[in-house]
Amino acid sequence: MKKAVLQFVLIVLLSIYVSGLSLQEARMIGIENNRDLKIKELAYDSAQWSYYESLSKIFPKLSVSGTYTEYDPDRTLFSGSIFQNSAESYGLTLTQPVFSGGALYYGSRIQKSFLNLTRYDLKKQRIATIADIEQKYLTVLENKELLEAARKDLELTRLSFETAEIKFNLGTISKAEYLNVKSQAASKEVTVISRENQFKISKLALANYLQINEAFEVQSVPFESYENYINLFRDISPEAQARILDKLLSHGLENNPTIKMTEISSYINKMNVNIARSSLFPSANLSYSRRWDKADYEPEFTDQGVTMLTVSFPIFSITSNLSKINRAKNTLTESRLNEENIRESTQLQIKQQFYNMLTSARSVHSARLALEFAQETYEQTDIRYQSNMSSTKDLLDAELLLINTRNQYIISFYNFLRAKSLLLQLLGEEEESFLFEFFND
């Protein structure tokens, strides 16, 4: 199975340098290569074996032994009448815990809970890995689009500069206006250089996280894929918001891995209190052993069996045991308080990311409209400028408005995608389709 997965990952790695890296491919590669996730998988596997070991302590234990002894020179027995050359002995021992105050039972419950704890820890790491991949991938895409926007802005400014240079030579604009356009062109070149650097750094960060070569391109996330949901979020009523938020909170508080881990930790600490109490009770163990011996001069084995019941009572360790109980109770109280804090914190974060997602959706819609208006305004102003019907300042103002609205649209769209990704992480889920189902009901 692992070999097939590795072969598939290799095929994906080869294809991304041809067609570009998609978000789903980045997730798959990141999950396969993430070291922290592999560590959690190993921890879960170890917890399984620890649980099996704890179960075995409840059942009887059987051990066998055997000894063969050879004497050189022979042993002389019974005043030299018998010579012994060798001896054999075999034995078995069977032990069974009878009563331990519940320590063995509680111990197995703790190991099972610890197994569940590592399972949720693995789930938490997997979801966190997916969220990190999405955040880094979206940052690369955002910086790429901002770079493309900066290059378009630079190209527009250069065209404006060429027109301004002609107008200056013809004497239709002042030198101050001409220098202003020239200054804007130089400033846009600095912006492009800065955007290129941000894009390269974010791409390196993604490649390092995925453990792949940085010679790849990322596939864009089209606005049309989320347009229906953005429009839905924009028009959602306050009553529907409250209803959906209640469902999200209920699901998140039930399935968030961090909350589940704190609940399990509280249960483990409760079992530790019971184990500490069990130290006040006596313990009893039953054992049976049987031994077979035979010397070389004896015709048959002689055997002997021993049954033994061992009971121990704590007498002089009561103070120490009471101290253990009190410490265990304090730890239990601390874990329950921590559980309440985690639940309240998670609840607050779900609310925040829910409202962030809705606000970002509205921002995307408004920014998209603003971009359309700014584009039309710039085109009209440019036509008027070419006809000497508007000033250089009017053109630069229209150009600045277009630049700002384009950047605002790009940033608001990726803020929406980030908020969606973080909300999914808080809900303890991986696929965005699960989140959107709450809005389709």
C-alpha positions in Angstrom: 0.0 0.0 0.0 2.8 2.4 1.0 4.7 1.5 -2.2 1.6 2.4 -4.3 1.1 5.7 -2.5 4.8 6.6 -3.1 4.5 5.7 -6.8 1.4 7.9 -7.1 3.2 10.8 -5.3 6.1 10.4 -7.7 3.8 10.7 -10.7 2.2 13.8 -9.2 5.6 15.3 -8.5 6.6 14.8 -12.1 3.3 16.2 -13.4 3.4 19.4 -11.4 6.4 20.7 -13.2 4.5 20.4 -16.5 0.9 21.5 -15.6 1.5 23.3 -12.3 0.8 22.4 -8.7 -2.9 22.3 -7.7 -4.1 22.8 -4.1 -5.2 19.2 -3.9 -1.9 17.9 -5.1 -0.1 20.2 -2.6 -2.2 18.7 0.2 -1.5 15.2 -0.8 2.3 15.8 -1.1 2.4 17.7 2.2 0.5 14.9 4.1 2.9 12.3 2.6 6.1 14.2 3.4 5.3 16.0 6.7 7.6 14.9 9.4 5.5 16.0 12.3 2.6 14.0 10.9 4.8 10.9 10.6 5.9 11.4 14.3 2.3 11.4 15.4 1.6 8.3 13.3 4.4 6.5 15.1 3.1 7.7 18.5 -0.3 6.3 17.7 1.2 3.0 16.7 3.2 2.8 20.0 0.0 3.7 21.9 -1.7 0.7 20.4 1.0 -1.6 21.6 0.9 -0.1 25.1 -2.8 -0.7 25.2 -2.4 -4.3 24.2 0.3 -4.7 26.9 -2.1 -3.2 29.6 -4.8 -5.7 28.6 -2.3 -8.6 29.0 -1.7 -7.7 32.7 -5.2 -8.8 33.6 -4.8 -12.3 32.3 -2.7 -15.1 33.8 1.0 -15.3 33.0 2.8 -18.6 32.4 6.5 -19.1 32.3 8.5 -22.3 31.8 12.1 -23.1 32.6 14.5 -26.0 32.0 18.0 -26.8 33.2 20.4 -29.6 32.2 23.6 -30.0 34.3 26.5 -32.2 33.5 29.2 -33.0 36.1 32.9 -33.5 35.3 34.1 -35.4 37.2 31.0 -37.3 38.3 29.5 -36.5 41.6 29.8 -39.1 44.3 26.7 -39.7 46.4 25.8 -42.0 49.3 29.4 -42.7 50.4 30.6 -43.5 46.9 27.9 -46.0 46.1 26.3 -43.9 43.4 28.0 -41.7 40.8 26.0 -38.8 39.2 27.0 -37.7 35.7 24.1 -35.3 34.9 20.8 -33.9 36.2 17.7 -32.4 34.5 15.0 -30.1 36.0 12.0 -28.5 34.4 9.4 -26.1 35.8 6.5 -23.9 35.1 5.0 -21.0 37.0 1.5 -19.6 36.6 0.6 -16.3 38.2 -2.8 -14.6 38.3 -3.6 -11.2 39.9 -6.6 -11.7 42.1 -7.3 -8.3 43.5 -5.3 -5.0 43.1 -7.9 -2.5 44.2 -8.8 -1.9 40.6 -5.4 -0.6 39.6 -5.1 -3.1 36.7 -8.6 -2.2 35.4 -8.0 1.5 35.7 -4.6 1.1 34.1 -6.1 -0.6 31.0 -8.8 2.2 30.9 -6.0 4.8 30.9 -4.1 3.1 28.2 -7.2 2.9 26.0 -7.9 6.6 26.7 -4.3 7.4 25.8 -4.8 5.5 22.6 -7.8 7.7 21.8 -5.7 10.7 22.8 -3.0 9.9 20.3 -5.6 9.3 17.7 -7.1 12.7 18.1 -3.6 14.2 18.3 -2.9 12.5 14.9 -6.1 14.0 13.6 -5.2 17.4 14.9 -1.8 17.3 13.3 -3.3 16.1 10.0 -5.9 18.9 9.9 -3.2 21.5 11.0 -0.9 20.2 8.2 -3.7 20.7 5.7 -4.5 24.1 7.0 -0.8 25.1 6.9 -0.5 23.9 3.3 -3.6 25.8 2.3 -2.4 29.0 4.0 1.1 28.8 2.4 -0.4 27.9 -1.0 -2.9 30.8 -0.9 -0.1 33.2 0.1 1.9 32.1 -3.0 -1.2 32.7 -5.2 -1.9 36.0 -3.6 1.6 37.2 -4.0 1.6 36.0 -7.6 -1.6 37.9 -8.4 -0.3 41.0 -6.6 2.9 40.7 -8.7 0.9 40.4 -11.9 -1.2 43.4 -10.8 2.0 45.4 -10.1 3.4 44.6 -13.5 0.1 45.7 -15.1 0.2 48.9 -13.1 3.8 49.5 -14.2 2.9 48.9 -17.8 0.0 51.4 -17.6 2.3 54.0 -15.9 4.9 53.5 -18.7 2.2 54.1 -21.3 1.1 57.2 -19.4 4.7 58.4 -19.2 5.2 58.0 -23.0 2.0 60.1 -23.5 3.2 62.6 -21.0 6.6 62.9 -22.6 4.9 63.6 -26.0 2.6 66.2 -24.4 5.6 67.8 -22.5 7.5 68.1 -25.8 4.5 69.7 -27.4 4.1 72.0 -24.4 0.6 70.9 -23.5 1.6 69.9 -19.9 4.0 71.5 -17.5 7.3 70.1 -16.4 6.0 69.4 -12.9 3.2 67.2 -14.4 5.7 65.5 -16.6 8.1 64.8 -13.6 5.1 63.6 -11.6 4.3 60.9 -14.2 8.0 60.0 -14.4 8.2 59.7 -10.6 5.2 57.4 -10.6 6.8 55.1 -13.1 10.0 54.8 -11.0 7.9 54.1 -7.9 6.0 51.3 -9.7 9.3 49.7 -10.6 10.2 49.5 -6.9 6.8 48.0 -6.2 7.3 45.3 -8.8 10.7 44.4 -7.3 9.2 44.2 -3.9 6.3 42.0 -5.1 8.8 39.7 -6.9 10.7 39.2 -3.7 7.5 38.4 -1.7 6.5 35.9 -4.3 9.8 34.2 -4.3 10.0 34.0 -0.5 6.4 32.6 -0.2 7.1 30.0 -2.9 10.3 28.9 -1.2 8.3 28.6 2.1 5.7 26.3 0.4 8.4 24.2 -1.4 10.2 23.7 1.9 7.0 22.7 3.7 6.1 20.2 1.0 9.7 19.0 0.8 9.9 19.5 -3.0 12.0 21.6 -5.4 10.8 25.2 -5.9 10.8 24.9 -9.7 7.0 24.7 -9.9 4.1 26.8 -10.7 0.8 27.0 -8.7 -2.6 26.7 -10.3 -4.9 29.6 -9.7 -8.1 29.3 -7.7 -10.8 30.8 -9.9 -13.2 33.3 -8.4 -16.1 31.5 -10.2 -15.5 28.4 -8.0 -16.7 30.4 -5.0 -18.9 33.1 -6.6 -22.2 31.4 -5.6 -21.2 31.0 -2.0 -19.8 34.6 -1.9 -23.1 35.9 -3.1 -24.9 33.6 -0.6 -22.8 34.8 2.3 -23.4 38.4 1.2 -27.1 38.2 1.3 -27.5 35.9 4.3 -30.0 37.2 6.9 -29.1 37.7 10.6 -31.6 35.0 11.5 -29.9 32.5 9.2 -26.5 33.6 10.5 -27.5 32.8 14.0 -29.0 29.4 13.0 -26.0 28.3 11.0 -23.5 29.6 13.7 -25.3 27.5 16.3 -24.9 24.4 14.1 -21.2 25.2 13.6 -20.6 25.7 17.3 -22.4 22.4 18.1 -20.3 20.5 15.6 -17.1 22.2 16.5 -17.4 21.7 20.3 -18.2 18.0 19.6 -15.5 17.3 17.0 -12.6 19.8 17.5 -9.5 17.6 18.2 -8.1 19.9 20.8 -11.4 19.8 22.8 -11.5 16.0 22.5 -8.0 15.7 23.8 -8.7 17.9 26.8 -11.8 15.8 27.6 -9.7 12.6 27.4 -7.0 14.1 29.5 -9.6 14.9 32.2 -10.9 11.3 32.0 -7.3 10.0 32.4 -6.7 12.2 35.4 -10.0 10.8 36.9 -8.7 7.3 36.4 -5.4 8.4 38.1 -7.4 9.4 41.1 -9.0 6.0 41.3 -5.6 4.3 40.9 -4.3 6.5 43.8 -7.2 5.4 45.9 -6.6 1.7 45.1 -3.2 2.0 46.8 -5.1 2.1 50.1 -6.6 -1.3 49.5 -4.8 -4.7 49.9 -3.6 -6.6 46.9 -3.7 -10.3 46.3 -1.9 -12.5 43.8 -2.3 -16.2 43.2 0.6 -18.3 41.9 1.1 -22.0 41.1 4.5 -23.5 40.3 5.5 -27.1 39.5 8.9 -28.6 39.2 10.2 -31.9 37.7 13.7 -33.1 38.7 15.7 -36.2 37.6 19.2 -37.4 38.0 20.8 -39.7 35.5 20.8 -42.6 38.0 17.0 -42.2 38.6 14.5 -44.0 36.5 11.8 -41.4 36.6 11.2 -37.7 37.2 10.1 -36.5 40.7 7.7 -33.6 40.7 6.4 -31.2 43.3 3.7 -28.5 43.0 3.3 -25.4 45.1 0.2 -23.1 45.3 0.7 -19.8 46.9 -1.7 -16.9 47.7 0.1 -13.6 48.5 -1.7 -10.8 50.2 -0.2 -7.4 51.0 -1.6 -4.6 53.1 -0.4 -1.0 53.0 0.3 0.0 56.6 3.1 2.5 57.0 2.6 4.0 53.5 -0.9 5.5 54.2 0.4 9.1 54.4 2.3 8.7 51.2 -0.8 7.2 49.5 -3.1 10.0 50.8 -0.6 12.5 49.4 -0.8 10.7 46.0 -4.6 10.9 46.1 -4.6 14.7 46.9 -2.1 15.4 44.1 -4.2 13.3 41.6 -7.4 15.2 42.6 -5.6 18.6 42.1 -4.4 17.5 38.7 -8.0 16.4 37.8 -9.3 19.8 38.9 -6.7 21.6 36.8 -7.5 19.5 33.7 -11.2 20.3 34.1 -10.5 24.0 34.3 -8.2 23.7 31.3 -11.0 21.9 29.5 -13.4 24.7 30.1 -10.9 27.3 28.9 -10.3 25.3 25.7 -14.0 25.0 25.0 -14.6 28.7 25.6 -11.6 29.6 23.5 -12.6 27.3 20.6 -16.1 28.6 20.7 -14.9 32.2 20.5 -12.5 31.3 17.6 -15.3 29.6 15.7 -17.5 32.7 16.0 -14.6 35.0 14.9 -13.7 32.9 11.9 -17.4 32.6 10.9 -17.9 36.4 11.0 -14.5 36.9 9.3 -15.6 34.6 6.4 -18.9 36.4 6.0 -17.2 39.8 6.2 -14.6 38.7 3.7 -17.3 37.5 1.3 -19.0 40.9 1.4 -15.6 42.6 0.9 -14.9 40.4 -2.1 -18.2 41.4 -3.7 -17.8 45.1 -3.0 -14.1 45.1 -4.1 -15.1 43.3 -7.4 -17.7 46.0 -8.1 -15.3 48.7 -7.2 -12.7 47.2 -9.5 -15.1 47.2 -12.4 -16.0 50.9 -11.8 -12.3 51.8 -11.3 -11.4 50.1 -14.6 -14.1 52.0 -16.5 -13.2 55.2 -14.8 -9.6 54.8 -15.8 -10.4 54.0 -19.4 -12.7 57.0 -19.7 -10.1 59.3 -18.0 -7.3 58.0 -20.3 -9.4 58.7 -23.4 -10.1 62.2 -22.1 -6.4 62.7 -21.3 -5.4 61.6 -24.8 -7.8 64.3 -26.1 -6.4 67.0 -23.7 -9.8 67.1 -21.9 -8.4 66.0 -18.5 -5.3 66.8 -16.6 -2.3 64.6 -15.7 -3.5 64.7 -12.1 -6.9 63.3 -13.1 -5.2 60.4 -15.0 -2.8 59.6 -12.1 -5.7 59.7 -9.6 -7.7 57.3 -11.8 -4.7 55.1 -12.2 -4.1 55.1 -8.4 -7.8 54.2 -7.8 -7.5 51.3 -10.2 -4.3 50.0 -8.5 -5.8 50.2 -5.1 -9.1 48.6 -6.0 -7.3 45.8 -7.9 -5.1 45.0 -4.9 -8.0 45.3 -2.5 -10.0 42.7 -4.6 -7.1 40.3 -4.6 -6.4 40.6 -0.9 -10.1 40.4 0.1 -10.6 37.2 -2.0 -7.7 35.4 -0.4 -8.7 36.6 3.0 -12.0 34.9 2.4 -10.3 31.6 1.4 -8.1 31.8 4.5 -11.0 32.4 6.8 -12.8 29.4 5.3 -9.7 27.2 5.8 -9.2 28.3 9.4 -12.9 27.7 10.2 -12.7 24.2 8.8 -9.7 23.5 11.0 -11.6 24.7 14.1 -14.5 22.4 13.2 -12.2 19.4 13.0 -12.9 18.8 9.3 -10.7 18.7 6.1 -13.1 19.3 3.2 -14.7 22.6 2.4 -17.8 20.8 1.0 -18.6 19.8 4.6 -18.7 23.5 5.6 -20.8 24.6 2.7 -23.4 22.0 3.5 -24.4 24.1 6.6 -25.4 26.9 4.3 -27.3 24.7 1.9 -29.7 23.4 4.5 
